């Protein structure tokens, strides 16, 4: 189905969306769901969680039933999802941290003692097939994650798209 890329902004273009009987959710979202709960799948509609399958305390599968006539306005959770298809693209989400771990260096401080040993964090993820069209330098919003700048666009399925997180000003500086 062809849907607007962003409902609030006309002219943001369209995206192809695939609806399937199996979808992917973020694990963090799965952990807050309860049996019988009605949730909204963004750009699709409502579903009711019928079963939560676990193995050794780890959620392995959710079973839901579409309830498209349900009210999106009445659900507390609005979930992003991906169709379980082979066309998903590999992503590398990169976040950068402060180079110095102390908020303010004093005149006598040996700055070497305050160098952050890990200033780059990389997370593997899956992305929508439409992300194959991203160009280097293009900025994209990943729902509930933030804004990212495309550093390395899609080249081939075996090489992930590299996205650099854009700081939103809400990250707290290191405490001393």
NORQUI-V408062 format. One record per backbone hydrogen bond with DSSP energy under -1.0 kcal/mol. CO is the residue of the C=O (numbers start at 0). NH is the residue of the N-H. E is the energy in kcal/mol with one decimal. If there is no record, write none. Layout:
# NORQUI-V408062
{{CO NH E} {CO NH E}}
This chain:
# NORQUI-V408062
{{0 16 -3.3} {2 14 -3.0} {8 11 -1.3} {12 4 -3.3} {14 2 -2.8} {21 83 -2.5} {23 81 -1.9} {25 29 -2.0} {26 30 -2.0} {28 31 -1.2} {29 32 -1.1} {33 36 -2.0} {36 48 -2.9} {38 46 -2.4} {39 78 -3.5} {40 43 -2.1} {40 44 -2.0} {44 40 -3.6} {45 66 -3.1} {46 38 -2.6} {47 64 -2.1} {48 35 -3.7} {50 62 -2.9} {52 59 -2.7} {52 60 -1.5} {54 57 -1.7} {57 54 -2.4} {60 52 -3.2} {62 49 -3.0} {62 50 -1.9} {64 47 -2.7} {66 69 -2.4} {76 39 -2.7} {78 41 -2.8} {81 23 -3.3} {82 84 -1.8} {84 87 -1.0} {88 126 -2.6} {89 160 -2.6} {90 124 -1.9} {91 162 -2.7} {92 122 -2.5} {93 164 -3.4} {94 120 -2.9} {98 115 -3.0} {105 108 -1.3} {108 110 -1.0} {109 112 -2.1} {110 113 -1.8} {111 114 -1.2} {113 100 -3.2} {118 96 -2.6} {120 94 -2.8} {122 92 -3.1} {124 90 -2.8} {126 88 -2.1} {127 130 -2.3} {128 131 -1.9} {129 132 -1.8} {130 133 -1.6} {134 137 -2.1} {137 149 -2.9} {139 147 -2.8} {141 144 -2.7} {141 145 -2.2} {145 141 -3.0} {146 165 -2.8} {147 139 -2.7} {148 163 -2.9} {149 136 -3.5} {151 161 -2.0} {155 158 -2.0} {160 91 -2.7} {161 150 -2.7} {161 151 -1.6} {162 93 -3.1} {163 148 -2.8} {173 175 -1.0}}
